[in-house]
Amino acid sequence: MPLHISSGITVLALTLVRVLWRLLHAPPPYPADMKRWERNAAHMAHFLLYAAMVLMPLTGWAIISAHPPAGSPGAAVEARSMPAPPPNAPRGRSVMKIWGVVPLPPIRPIQAIGASAGGVEPQKELHAEFVAWHSLGGWILIALLVLHVAGALKHQILDRHAELARMGIGKPGPVATD
């Protein structure tokens, strides 16, 4: 799980840098003969990919934040409802660290819901909702990636556009025809 969380937070940071870059730099132009619906589909796919790359790590972060703060009455209630840990298991919640180095603080408003004994159940329900959204988002992200790759290959192979070069892979210019 630490690898998954560290990877997700890294994706979030890199995506935010990429979005900033994209806002400050115009992308290469689409081929002149590209159909309008293809341009619109490309814009929508890119927007949805960026949204997924931001929302997936945020829902994951929300999942790990949806636990009562250590030492709170809610933490005591949660501890009583959990099975007893093995004797050699570490006690209490440790601070999550990104790549074992940078501490990842919980999202405080989400964590605070379970601070009181009465907030534990609503927090568990919220946790379950975040898990469901994160899971659904994973499948949506996979579908978007497949569509994105399929679209790029369609333009590269069938339409003979230098689409991969447009994305920074290979040499710019038209694709050689047979």
Secondary structure, DSSP 8 states (H G I E B T S, - for coil): -HHHHHHHHHHHHHHHHHHHHHHHS------TT--HHHHHHHHHHHHHHHHHHHHHHHHHHHHHH-S--TTSHHHHHHHHHS----TTS--S----EETTTEE----HHHHHTTSSGGGHHHHHHHHHHHHHHHHHHHHHHHHHHHHHHHHHHIIIIIS---HHHHTTSS--S-----
